[in-house]
Amino acid sequence: MTREAQRDLVDLSDLTPEAICQILERAKQMRECPVPLWTTGVRHVGLIFSEPSTRTSLSFVAAAHRLGAEVLELRAEASSLRKGETILDTASTLESLGASALVIRDADPDTAPLLAKQCEAGVINGGGGTRSHPSQGLLDALTLIDEFGDLEGKCIGIVGDLLHSRVARSDLVAFRALGARVVMVAPAPWQDESLAGTGVELETDLEAVLPQLDAIQLLRIQHERLDSQEGIDPQQYQQQYQMDQRRLEMTKRSLVVLHPGPMNRGVEITSEVADGVRSRIRQQVANGVPLRMALLERAFGEGQV
């Protein structure tokens, strides 16, 4: 196995289903580990986020602290990246300061692969452009495994702005690796026909799909990635795709609702659903910590996976 396969996580498609299962199992174990896990030596995690983040960045910080590592957190707007320094030089600086694991979020999907090739530290993609968000895909899978035990034969819907969603792509890989059937639902302008070759079902009619689903992952409209020609009327989107109580009643009573955040309440989801008994949104956030503990342990080269 290559160093990259052992330590880096750029895209979930780089992992075998067996490796995905091993990471998820280690994340479950991390819930029961003593805190901090590491009590000897000094370890540093470098965080480079050039795009906004709440859940991902904070849960990586919490994960590092629970492991016993110190965090070197760099925000692009307050760093020398604003002065023209390359992100590779920035990563090199963090490595020189002692970071043996790096978490990268950048609008350019090629940044994480570049750093994985150039850096000695283990590199974790914390969200790359519209292409990949592997830790989110894994924590979403973990949340559903907590709910159902396994995903074999389960039908999971992913609904919303598929064209621009890195979460949708990573969820797709994780869910299918665990044996789930995946149905992706979006207005025609936000469909991504390239996904049809990955064995998923592409649909535009949400209400026709709802009775089949065991779980639904709702995505926000990513206004920051839309150009002027891609706009979809928000009112029309709400009428056709918003998950509200009426649509929830069309589903199996066992269906659970996910959302990776940030939520646009009143657009893709109502507060009644987001805060209701079938919502697992807070569990998703909580699961981000043990899952990212497992990934950081792996990135340091000290893990069991």
N, C-alpha and C positions, 0 to 999 in steps of 0.2 A: 504494500500500500504506500502511495506517495505521501510526502510530508503534507501536501495540500489536502489530500483526502483525510489525513489524520487530524489536522489542526484547523485549516481554513474552512469557512462556510460562506461561499459566494452565492450559490444558487442551490436550491433543494434538489434540482435535477442532477447535481453532481454526486448525490448520495444514493446508495442502494436502499430499497425498502427495509432491508435488515438493519442498516445503519440508522435510518430514521426511527425504527422501533427501539433500537438501543438507546438513542438520545432521549426518547420519550420515557423509557423505563428509568433512566438515570435521573431525569427530572422528577419523577415520582419519588425516587429515593432521596432527592435533595430536600424534599419537604420535611423529612424526618432527621436530617443530618444535624449534628450540634453546630451551634453558631458561635464564633466563626469556625468554619471547617478547617482552615489552615491556621495553625497557632505558632508556627516557626517560619523564619525567613521573611523577606519583604518582596512583595509582588505588586506590580503596577499594571493597571488597565488604562489604555489611552482611548478617549472618546473624541472623534472628529465628526461633528455634525454641521454640515453646511446648509441643511434645510431644517425647518422647525420640527420639534418633536416634544411630546409630553410623556406618553406612556413608554415608548421605547427607550428614550434616554434615561428617564428616572428608574425604570426597572433594571436597566443594566447597572446603574449606580448602586441600587439596592442589592442586586445580585453580587456585585463585586464586594460590597461591604460584608455580606453574609458569608462569603467565601473566606474573607480575611485579606482581601487585596485593597490597595489604595488606588484611587481614581485620579487620573490626569485628564480633566475635562476641558476640551477646547471648543469654543463657539466661534464659528467662522467670522462673524461680524466684529469680534473683538480680537482677532488674531492677525498675524502677518499675512494671511491669505488676502486680506484687504489691500496689502501693499504690493501684491504681485508674486508672493511666494507660491511655488507649486505645492499641490497637496502631497506629492511624493516627498518633497523636502520637509514639509510639516510632519509627515509620518516618521521620517528619519529622525527628526528632532525628538519626537516622543520616544522612539526606540532608544536614542542616546540618553534620555532621561530615565530609562529603565523599564519602559513598557514592553512586556513580553506578549501582550494581547492587545489588538486594536479593533475598535468598533467604528465602522465608517458609514455615514449617511451622506449621499451626494446626489445631485440632480442628474449627473452623468452616470449612466448605468455601467460604463466601462471603468469607473474609478476603483471599485472594490476588486475586480479581477486584476487590474494593474498593480495594486498594492499587494495583493496575494502573491504575485510573481516576484515583486521587488523586495518585499520586507521579510526579515527573519522572524518577526513576531507573527503569531497566529492572527489571521484577519477574519473578522465577522462582518458580513454585509448587514448594516442596520437599516437598509432601505435604499435601493439604487434606482433612481428615475422611475419609470413605469414598468420595470422589468422584474424586480425580485425583492422580496422582503421575507427571507427564510425563517427568521425567528418568529415572525407573526404567524406564518403558516404552521409552524410546529406547535405554537401555544394554542392555536385554534384547534388543531387536531387533538391536543392533550385535553382541552376542555370538552370535546365531544366524546373522547374515550372515558373521561370521568363520568359522563352522562350515560353512555350506552355500553361500556365495557370494551367494545371493539367497534370498528366501522365497516366490517365485512357486510356487504349487501345493503348498507344504509344509503338513502337517497338524500343528497345534500344540495340545496339550491344556493347559488351565489348570484346576488341581484344588484344591479346598478351600473355604474360607469366602468364596464369591463375593459374598455379600450385603453384607459389610462391607469388602471389599477395594478400595482405591483402585488398587493395583498391577494387579489384574485388569482394571479398566476402561481404564487407560492402555495395558497390554499389548494389549488387544483392538484399540484404535484403531491402534496402531503396526503390529501384525502384519497386520491386514487392509489397511492402507494399502500394505503391501509385497507384497500378493497372496497371503497365507497363508489357509488354511482354519483356523478356530478352533473347537475343541470345548471347552465349559466343563462341568466335572464337579463335582458337589457333592451332598451329602444334600439331600433335598427342602426341609427348613427353611432351607437356606442358598442355595437357588437364587434368582435374581433374574429373574423373568419379563419385566421391562422390557428385558432384554438380548436377548430373542428377536427384537425388531424391528430389531436391529443386524446381522442376517445371520449370527449365530453359531448353533451347535448346542448345545442344553442337554441334558445327560445325567446320570443318577444312577448308572449301572453302570460303574465304572472299568474293570473287567477286560474288558468287552465292547469298550471303546474302545481299549485299549492297543495292539493289533496295528496299528491304523491310523496311529499317531502317529510323527512324525519328531522331535519334541521335546516335553518336558513341563515345565511350570512348576508347582511345588508351592507352595501357600500355607499359612501357619500359621493356626491357630485364633486369632482375635483376641478373646481373653477380655475385654480392656478395653472392647470395644464391644458385648459381649453383655449382654442383660438376663436376669433370672432365668427368663424363659419360653423363652429360646432355647437353653438348654443342650443339648448332644448328648453322650451318654456317650462319654468319651475312648476307652474300650476298644472300643466298637462302631465308632468312627471309625477306629481303628487297624486293626481287622479288615477294614473295607471299603475304606479309602482310603489307607492307609499305603503308600508306595513302598518296598518291600523287595526283596531279591534275587530272591525267587520271582516277584514281579510284573515285575521288570526283565527276566527271562528270557522273558516273554510278548511283549516288544516287538521291533521291528526291531533288528538288531545295530548299526545306525547311530544309533539314538535317543540323544539327549543330555538330561541332567537339569539343570534350572535351579531356583533358589530365591532369592527376593529378600532373604531374611533379615529378621529374625533367625529361625534355625531352632529348632524344638522337636524335637531329636533324639529318636527313639523314638516320636514321635507321627505327624507327617505324612511323615517320612523316617527311615530307619535310617542309622546312621553308615557302614555298609558301602556304601550307595549314595551318601551325601553325599560320602564321601572316595574313591569309586571312580573308575575310568578313564573312565566315561561322564559324570561330573559336570563341569559347567562353572560351578560356583558361584563358585569363586575368580576365574575369568575375568570373571564378571559384576562382581565388586567392582573388579577392576583396570580394566575398561572404564569404570567410573564417572568416572574422572579425566579422560581425554581427552574424553569426551562432555560432561562439565560444563565443561571448558575451552571447548568450542565454544559452549555456552549462555551462559557468562559473557561471552565475546567479543561474542556477539550482543547481550546485554543492555546492554553498554557502548555499543553502536552502532558498534563498530569492526570487526565481523565481515564475513565474506564471504557470510553467509546472512542 
